[in-house]
Amino acid sequence: MTLVIPAWNEAESIGRVLDEVPRDTVDEILVVVAADDDPTALVARGRGARVLVQDARGYGAACWTGAQAAMAANARIVAFLDGDYADPPAALPRLVAPITAGRADLVLGRRDLRRFPAALPSHARLGNHLVLLLLRVLVRSQAFGDLPSFKVIRADALRRLELHEMTYGWTIEMLIKAARAGLRMEEVDVEYRPRLGGRSKVGGSWRGSVAAGWTLLACVWANSQ
């Protein structure tokens, strides 16, 4: 399995994230940065990760850069999690298990906020709920409980989805196309933690959440047609 970690200016947290990756579960770790002079790259290389510079701007572009490298290296399974420490890498074996057991093609790490409710601000939760509501109305074949950054997918299934969304709508496009393709999906509860250092580009402010929410809603609508 190849683990892809999009990380933009996450030098404060990426070391802790990489230290927590269960190395017996992962064959290679790819940390994707926006520019090679991002201090995140230096820390990641020091922890043994392979650093890639994304091909274009955007969260989806970072994920896709890592996904393409993973598939080019013949990875059978590709995992994604963010580099801000909120997603716990120690949960990877639980997310991979349904795939290796042969009962799922895509597994989503549904965020559990019971221990750290403030890890996802109220405005970010509201935006998440609105997008999920629209998603349930337009994509009736699947009821999603979250839009998580933490997810694991079979590489052959990922390739068939032919994803094109390079913004924060990457996950939305993946879920809609996965549902339409009839992929077997499971959700696994994962404890969501406060990020280490810095501020979220999306949930860190009302403005960022509104902008990202609008992008997500537009992506739901565009991919539901």
Phi and psi restraints in degrees (value plus and minus 20) as a CYANA .aco file:
   2 THR   PHI    -127.8   -87.8
   2 THR   PSI     112.9   152.9
   3 LEU   PHI    -122.6   -82.6
   3 LEU   PSI     105.8   145.8
   4 VAL   PHI    -128.5   -88.5
   4 VAL   PSI     105.9   145.9
   5 ILE   PHI    -143.6  -103.6
   5 ILE   PSI      81.8   121.8
   6 PRO   PHI     -91.7   -51.7
   6 PRO   PSI     107.5   147.5
   7 ALA   PHI    -166.0  -126.0
   7 ALA   PSI      91.8   131.8
   8 TRP   PHI    -134.0   -94.0
   8 TRP   PSI      93.6   133.6
   9 ASN   PHI      34.6    74.6
   9 ASN   PSI      31.4    71.4
  10 GLU   PHI    -137.3   -97.3
  10 GLU   PSI      16.4    56.4
  11 ALA   PHI     -81.6   -41.6
  11 ALA   PSI     -50.0   -10.0
  12 GLU   PHI     -90.6   -50.6
  12 GLU   PSI     -45.8    -5.8
  13 SER   PHI    -134.3   -94.3
  13 SER   PSI     -44.8    -4.8
  14 ILE   PHI     -82.0   -42.0
  14 ILE   PSI     -52.7   -12.7
  15 GLY   PHI     -82.1   -42.1
  15 GLY   PSI     -66.0   -26.0
  16 ARG   PHI     -84.4   -44.4
  16 ARG   PSI     -59.6   -19.6
  17 VAL   PHI     -80.2   -40.2
  17 VAL   PSI     -69.9   -29.9
  18 LEU   PHI     -86.3   -46.3
  18 LEU   PSI     -54.0   -14.0
  19 ASP   PHI     -83.2   -43.2
  19 ASP   PSI     -46.9    -6.9
  20 GLU   PHI    -112.5   -72.5
  20 GLU   PSI     -24.0    16.0
  21 VAL   PHI     -90.0   -50.0
  21 VAL   PSI     105.0   145.0
  22 PRO   PHI     -91.0   -51.0
  22 PRO   PSI      83.3   123.3
  23 ARG   PHI     -86.8   -46.8
  23 ARG   PSI     -40.5    -0.5
  24 ASP   PHI     -97.4   -57.4
  24 ASP   PSI     -27.3    12.7
  25 THR   PHI    -118.8   -78.8
  25 THR   PSI     -44.2    -4.2
  26 VAL   PHI    -134.2   -94.2
  26 VAL   PSI     114.2   154.2
  27 ASP   PHI    -107.2   -67.2
  27 ASP   PSI     -56.5   -16.5
  28 GLU   PHI    -169.7  -129.7
  28 GLU   PSI     126.1   166.1
  29 ILE   PHI    -137.0   -97.0
  29 ILE   PSI     105.8   145.8
  30 LEU   PHI    -133.4   -93.4
  30 LEU   PSI      99.2   139.2
  31 VAL   PHI    -123.4   -83.4
  31 VAL   PSI     102.3   142.3
  32 VAL   PHI    -126.8   -86.8
  32 VAL   PSI     102.8   142.8
  33 VAL   PHI    -137.6   -97.6
  33 VAL   PSI     143.5   183.5
  34 ALA   PHI     -98.0   -58.0
  34 ALA   PSI     -49.0    -9.0
  35 ALA   PHI    -171.8  -131.8
  35 ALA   PSI     128.4   168.4
  36 ASP   PHI     -88.1   -48.1
  36 ASP   PSI     -39.4     0.6
  37 ASP   PHI    -106.2   -66.2
  37 ASP   PSI     -17.6    22.4
  38 ASP   PHI     -84.5   -44.5
  38 ASP   PSI     105.0   145.0
  39 PRO   PHI     -76.5   -36.5
  39 PRO   PSI     -41.1    -1.1
  40 THR   PHI     -76.6   -36.6
  40 THR   PSI     -57.4   -17.4
  41 ALA   PHI     -82.5   -42.5
  41 ALA   PSI     -62.8   -22.8
  42 LEU   PHI     -83.0   -43.0
  42 LEU   PSI     -64.7   -24.7
  43 VAL   PHI     -84.4   -44.4
  43 VAL   PSI     -63.6   -23.6
  44 ALA   PHI     -83.0   -43.0
  44 ALA   PSI     -63.8   -23.8
  45 ARG   PHI     -83.1   -43.1
  45 ARG   PSI     -57.0   -17.0
  46 GLY   PHI     -84.3   -44.3
  46 GLY   PSI     -42.3    -2.3
  47 ARG   PHI    -117.1   -77.1
  47 ARG   PSI     -13.3    26.7
  48 GLY   PHI      70.9   110.9
  48 GLY   PSI     -12.4    27.6
  49 ALA   PHI    -103.8   -63.8
  49 ALA   PSI     134.0   174.0
  50 ARG   PHI    -110.1   -70.1
  50 ARG   PSI     108.1   148.1
  51 VAL   PHI    -120.2   -80.2
  51 VAL   PSI     112.2   152.2
  52 LEU   PHI    -140.8  -100.8
  52 LEU   PSI     125.7   165.7
  53 VAL   PHI    -119.9   -79.9
  53 VAL   PSI     104.2   144.2
  54 GLN   PHI     -83.3   -43.3
  54 GLN   PSI     131.3   171.3
  55 ASP   PHI     -95.4   -55.4
  55 ASP   PSI     -44.8    -4.8
  56 ALA   PHI    -171.3  -131.3
  56 ALA   PSI     150.9   190.9
  57 ARG   PHI     -94.4   -54.4
  57 ARG   PSI     130.4   170.4
  58 GLY   PHI      98.6   138.6
  58 GLY   PSI     131.4   171.4
  59 TYR   PHI     -82.5   -42.5
  59 TYR   PSI     -65.9   -25.9
  60 GLY   PHI     -81.9   -41.9
  60 GLY   PSI     -57.0   -17.0
  61 ALA   PHI     -83.2   -43.2
  61 ALA   PSI     -58.4   -18.4
  62 ALA   PHI     -85.3   -45.3
  62 ALA   PSI     -66.3   -26.3
  63 CYS   PHI     -81.7   -41.7
  63 CYS   PSI     -63.0   -23.0
  64 TRP   PHI     -88.9   -48.9
  64 TRP   PSI     -56.4   -16.4
  65 THR   PHI     -78.9   -38.9
  65 THR   PSI     -66.1   -26.1
  66 GLY   PHI     -87.1   -47.1
  66 GLY   PSI     -60.6   -20.6
  67 ALA   PHI     -82.5   -42.5
  67 ALA   PSI     -63.2   -23.2
  68 GLN   PHI     -82.4   -42.4
  68 GLN   PSI     -61.4   -21.4
  69 ALA   PHI     -85.3   -45.3
  69 ALA   PSI     -59.7   -19.7
  70 ALA   PHI     -84.1   -44.1
  70 ALA   PSI     -65.0   -25.0
  71 MET   PHI     -89.1   -49.1
  71 MET   PSI     -53.7   -13.7
  72 ALA   PHI     -84.8   -44.8
  72 ALA   PSI     -47.8    -7.8
  73 ALA   PHI    -111.4   -71.4
  73 ALA   PSI      -8.5    31.5
  74 ASN   PHI      45.3    85.3
  74 ASN   PSI      12.8    52.8
  75 ALA   PHI     -84.7   -44.7
  75 ALA   PSI     120.4   160.4
  76 ARG   PHI    -109.5   -69.5
  76 ARG   PSI     -48.0    -8.0
  77 ILE   PHI    -154.2  -114.2
  77 ILE   PSI     119.2   159.2
  78 VAL   PHI    -143.0  -103.0
  78 VAL   PSI     108.6   148.6
  79 ALA   PHI    -133.1   -93.1
  79 ALA   PSI     129.1   169.1
  80 PHE   PHI    -149.9  -109.9
  80 PHE   PSI     114.8   154.8
  81 LEU   PHI    -172.9  -132.9
  81 LEU   PSI     135.7   175.7
  82 ASP   PHI     -99.4   -59.4
  82 ASP   PSI     138.8   178.8
  83 GLY   PHI    -114.8   -74.8
  83 GLY   PSI      -4.9    35.1
  84 ASP   PHI    -116.0   -76.0
  84 ASP   PSI     -16.2    23.8
  85 TYR   PHI      66.1   106.1
  85 TYR   PSI     -28.3    11.7
  86 ALA   PHI     -86.3   -46.3
  86 ALA   PSI     -57.8   -17.8
  87 ASP   PHI    -106.3   -66.3
  87 ASP   PSI     101.7   141.7
  88 PRO   PHI    -101.6   -61.6
  88 PRO   PSI      91.6   131.6
  89 PRO   PHI     -78.8   -38.8
  89 PRO   PSI     -44.6    -4.6
  90 ALA   PHI     -82.3   -42.3
  90 ALA   PSI     -36.9     3.1
  91 ALA   PHI    -102.2   -62.2
  91 ALA   PSI     -25.2    14.8
  92 LEU   PHI     -72.0   -32.0
  92 LEU   PSI     -66.4   -26.4
  93 PRO   PHI     -77.7   -37.7
  93 PRO   PSI     -54.7   -14.7
  94 ARG   PHI     -89.9   -49.9
  94 ARG   PSI     -53.1   -13.1
  95 LEU   PHI     -97.8   -57.8
  95 LEU   PSI     -51.4   -11.4
  96 VAL   PHI     -96.5   -56.5
  96 VAL   PSI     -49.3    -9.3
  97 ALA   PHI     -73.6   -33.6
  97 ALA   PSI     -66.6   -26.6
  98 PRO   PHI     -82.1   -42.1
  98 PRO   PSI     -48.4    -8.4
  99 ILE   PHI     -96.1   -56.1
  99 ILE   PSI     -67.5   -27.5
 100 THR   PHI     -86.9   -46.9
 100 THR   PSI     -45.2    -5.2
 101 ALA   PHI     -98.6   -58.6
 101 ALA   PSI     -29.4    10.6
 102 GLY   PHI      64.1   104.1
 102 GLY   PSI      -4.4    35.6
 103 ARG   PHI    -129.7   -89.7
 103 ARG   PSI     -22.5    17.5
 104 ALA   PHI    -164.7  -124.7
 104 ALA   PSI     130.8   170.8
 105 ASP   PHI    -124.7   -84.7
 105 ASP   PSI     -47.8    -7.8
 106 LEU   PHI    -159.7  -119.7
 106 LEU   PSI     109.3   149.3
 107 VAL   PHI    -143.4  -103.4
 107 VAL   PSI     109.9   149.9
 108 LEU   PHI    -127.8   -87.8
 108 LEU   PSI     113.3   153.3
 109 GLY   PHI    -107.1   -67.1
 109 GLY   PSI      66.6   106.6
 110 ARG   PHI     -85.9   -45.9
 110 ARG   PSI     105.5   145.5
 111 ARG   PHI     -90.0   -50.0
 111 ARG   PSI     102.9   142.9
 112 ASP   PHI    -120.4   -80.4
 112 ASP   PSI      94.0   134.0
 113 LEU   PHI    -124.0   -84.0
 113 LEU   PSI      -7.1    32.9
 114 ARG   PHI     -84.4   -44.4
 114 ARG   PSI     -58.8   -18.8
 115 ARG   PHI    -101.3   -61.3
 115 ARG   PSI     -59.0   -19.0
 116 PHE   PHI    -144.9  -104.9
 116 PHE   PSI      52.0    92.0
 117 PRO   PHI     -80.6   -40.6
 117 PRO   PSI     -47.1    -7.1
 118 ALA   PHI    -101.8   -61.8
 118 ALA   PSI     -24.0    16.0
 119 ALA   PHI     -84.0   -44.0
 119 ALA   PSI     -47.1    -7.1
 120 LEU   PHI    -141.0  -101.0
 120 LEU   PSI      85.8   125.8
 121 PRO   PHI     -76.4   -36.4
 121 PRO   PSI     137.7   177.7
 122 SER   PHI     -78.5   -38.5
 122 SER   PSI     -59.1   -19.1
 123 HIS   PHI     -88.4   -48.4
 123 HIS   PSI     -52.1   -12.1
 124 ALA   PHI     -90.8   -50.8
 124 ALA   PSI     -57.4   -17.4
 125 ARG   PHI     -83.8   -43.8
 125 ARG   PSI     -62.2   -22.2
 126 LEU   PHI     -80.9   -40.9
 126 LEU   PSI     -67.3   -27.3
 127 GLY   PHI     -81.0   -41.0
 127 GLY   PSI     -60.2   -20.2
 128 ASN   PHI     -81.5   -41.5
 128 ASN   PSI     -64.1   -24.1
 129 HIS   PHI     -84.6   -44.6
 129 HIS   PSI     -60.5   -20.5
 130 LEU   PHI     -83.7   -43.7
 130 LEU   PSI     -63.3   -23.3
 131 VAL   PHI     -85.9   -45.9
 131 VAL   PSI     -61.8   -21.8
 132 LEU   PHI     -83.7   -43.7
 132 LEU   PSI     -58.0   -18.0
 133 LEU   PHI     -81.7   -41.7
 133 LEU   PSI     -68.0   -28.0
 134 LEU   PHI     -82.9   -42.9
 134 LEU   PSI     -58.8   -18.8
 135 LEU   PHI     -82.4   -42.4
 135 LEU   PSI     -61.3   -21.3
 136 ARG   PHI     -87.6   -47.6
 136 ARG   PSI     -54.0   -14.0
 137 VAL   PHI     -90.5   -50.5
 137 VAL   PSI     -62.0   -22.0
 138 LEU   PHI    -107.6   -67.6
 138 LEU   PSI     -46.4    -6.4
 139 VAL   PHI    -139.2   -99.2
 139 VAL   PSI      63.6   103.6
 140 ARG   PHI     -95.5   -55.5
 140 ARG   PSI     -32.9     7.1
 141 SER   PHI     -96.2   -56.2
 141 SER   PSI     -32.1     7.9
 142 GLN   PHI    -168.8  -128.8
 142 GLN   PSI     111.6   151.6
 143 ALA   PHI    -122.7   -82.7
 143 ALA   PSI      86.3   126.3
 144 PHE   PHI    -109.4   -69.4
 144 PHE   PSI     120.8   160.8
 145 GLY   PHI    -117.1   -77.1
 145 GLY   PSI     -29.7    10.3
 146 ASP   PHI    -184.8  -144.8
 146 ASP   PSI     148.2   188.2
 147 LEU   PHI    -140.5  -100.5
 147 LEU   PSI      48.7    88.7
 148 PRO   PHI    -100.8   -60.8
 148 PRO   PSI     131.4   171.4
 149 SER   PHI     -98.7   -58.7
 149 SER   PSI     -44.2    -4.2
 150 PHE   PHI    -107.4   -67.4
 150 PHE   PSI      91.3   131.3
 151 LYS   PHI    -175.8  -135.8
 151 LYS   PSI     135.9   175.9
 152 VAL   PHI    -153.3  -113.3
 152 VAL   PSI     115.3   155.3
 153 ILE   PHI    -162.1  -122.1
 153 ILE   PSI     126.7   166.7
 154 ARG   PHI     -84.9   -44.9
 154 ARG   PSI     117.0   157.0
 155 ALA   PHI     -83.2   -43.2
 155 ALA   PSI     -58.4   -18.4
 156 ASP   PHI     -86.8   -46.8
 156 ASP   PSI     -53.6   -13.6
 157 ALA   PHI     -89.8   -49.8
 157 ALA   PSI     -61.4   -21.4
 158 LEU   PHI     -80.8   -40.8
 158 LEU   PSI     -62.1   -22.1
 159 ARG   PHI     -82.3   -42.3
 159 ARG   PSI     -59.5   -19.5
 160 ARG   PHI     -88.1   -48.1
 160 ARG   PSI     -44.5    -4.5
 161 LEU   PHI     -90.9   -50.9
 161 LEU   PSI     -43.6    -3.6
 162 GLU   PHI      30.4    70.4
 162 GLU   PSI      41.5    81.5
 163 LEU   PHI     -94.1   -54.1
 163 LEU   PSI     122.7   162.7
 164 HIS   PHI    -148.6  -108.6
 164 HIS   PSI     -34.3     5.7
 165 GLU   PHI     -93.4   -53.4
 165 GLU   PSI     100.0   140.0
 166 MET   PHI    -124.3   -84.3
 166 MET   PSI     -12.9    27.1
 167 THR   PHI    -124.7   -84.7
 167 THR   PSI    -179.7  -139.7
 168 TYR   PHI     -87.5   -47.5
 168 TYR   PSI     -27.5    12.5
 169 GLY   PHI     -98.9   -58.9
 169 GLY   PSI     -17.1    22.9
 170 TRP   PHI     -72.4   -32.4
 170 TRP   PSI     -68.3   -28.3
 171 THR   PHI     -86.7   -46.7
 171 THR   PSI     -60.4   -20.4
 172 ILE   PHI     -78.3   -38.3
 172 ILE   PSI     -69.6   -29.6
 173 GLU   PHI     -80.5   -40.5
 173 GLU   PSI     -61.0   -21.0
 174 MET   PHI     -80.7   -40.7
 174 MET   PSI     -66.3   -26.3
 175 LEU   PHI     -87.3   -47.3
 175 LEU   PSI     -63.7   -23.7
 176 ILE   PHI     -83.3   -43.3
 176 ILE   PSI     -67.4   -27.4
 177 LYS   PHI     -88.5   -48.5
 177 LYS   PSI     -53.4   -13.4
 178 ALA   PHI     -85.1   -45.1
 178 ALA   PSI     -62.0   -22.0
 179 ALA   PHI     -83.7   -43.7
 179 ALA   PSI     -63.8   -23.8
 180 ARG   PHI     -88.5   -48.5
 180 ARG   PSI     -49.7    -9.7
 181 ALA   PHI    -102.2   -62.2
 181 ALA   PSI     -24.4    15.6
 182 GLY   PHI      54.7    94.7
 182 GLY   PSI       4.9    44.9
 183 LEU   PHI     -85.8   -45.8
 183 LEU   PSI     124.4   164.4
 184 ARG   PHI    -100.3   -60.3
 184 ARG   PSI     101.9   141.9
 185 MET   PHI    -142.9  -102.9
 185 MET   PSI     124.4   164.4
 186 GLU   PHI    -153.5  -113.5
 186 GLU   PSI     134.9   174.9
 187 GLU   PHI    -137.5   -97.5
 187 GLU   PSI     116.3   156.3
 188 VAL   PHI    -143.0  -103.0
 188 VAL   PSI     106.6   146.6
 189 ASP   PHI     -88.0   -48.0
 189 ASP   PSI     110.5   150.5
 190 VAL   PHI    -151.6  -111.6
 190 VAL   PSI     109.1   149.1
 191 GLU   PHI     -82.7   -42.7
 191 GLU   PSI     104.2   144.2
 192 TYR   PHI    -117.2   -77.2
 192 TYR   PSI     112.4   152.4
 193 ARG   PHI    -135.1   -95.1
 193 ARG   PSI     142.1   182.1
 194 PRO   PHI     -83.4   -43.4
 194 PRO   PSI     122.1   162.1
 195 ARG   PHI     -87.8   -47.8
 195 ARG   PSI     138.3   178.3
 196 LEU   PHI    -121.3   -81.3
 196 LEU   PSI      94.0   134.0
 197 GLY   PHI      51.2    91.2
 197 GLY   PSI     139.1   179.1
 198 GLY   PHI      44.6    84.6
 198 GLY   PSI    -187.4  -147.4
 199 ARG   PHI    -157.2  -117.2
 199 ARG   PSI     119.7   159.7
 200 SER   PHI     -77.6   -37.6
 200 SER   PSI     118.4   158.4
 201 LYS   PHI     -90.3   -50.3
 201 LYS   PSI     -40.5    -0.5
 202 VAL   PHI    -127.4   -87.4
 202 VAL   PSI     -81.8   -41.8
 203 GLY   PHI    -103.2   -63.2
 203 GLY   PSI     -23.1    16.9
 204 GLY   PHI     -95.2   -55.2
 204 GLY   PSI     -29.8    10.2
 205 SER   PHI    -176.4  -136.4
 205 SER   PSI     138.4   178.4
 206 TRP   PHI     -80.6   -40.6
 206 TRP   PSI     -62.2   -22.2
 207 ARG   PHI     -81.8   -41.8
 207 ARG   PSI     -65.3   -25.3
 208 GLY   PHI     -84.0   -44.0
 208 GLY   PSI     -59.6   -19.6
 209 SER   PHI     -86.9   -46.9
 209 SER   PSI     -61.3   -21.3
 210 VAL   PHI     -84.4   -44.4
 210 VAL   PSI     -64.8   -24.8
 211 ALA   PHI     -82.6   -42.6
 211 ALA   PSI     -65.1   -25.1
 212 ALA   PHI     -87.3   -47.3
 212 ALA   PSI     -59.6   -19.6
 213 GLY   PHI     -80.5   -40.5
 213 GLY   PSI     -62.2   -22.2
 214 TRP   PHI     -82.3   -42.3
 214 TRP   PSI     -62.5   -22.5
 215 THR   PHI     -80.9   -40.9
 215 THR   PSI     -63.4   -23.4
 216 LEU   PHI     -85.7   -45.7
 216 LEU   PSI     -64.1   -24.1
 217 LEU   PHI     -81.8   -41.8
 217 LEU   PSI     -62.7   -22.7
 218 ALA   PHI     -83.1   -43.1
 218 ALA   PSI     -57.3   -17.3
 219 CYS   PHI     -89.1   -49.1
 219 CYS   PSI     -60.1   -20.1
 220 VAL   PHI     -77.4   -37.4
 220 VAL   PSI     -69.7   -29.7
 221 TRP   PHI     -82.3   -42.3
 221 TRP   PSI     -65.1   -25.1
 222 ALA   PHI     -84.1   -44.1
 222 ALA   PSI     -57.9   -17.9
 223 ASN   PHI    -107.9   -67.9
 223 ASN   PSI     -25.1    14.9
 224 SER   PHI    -113.5   -73.5
 224 SER   PSI     -27.2    12.8
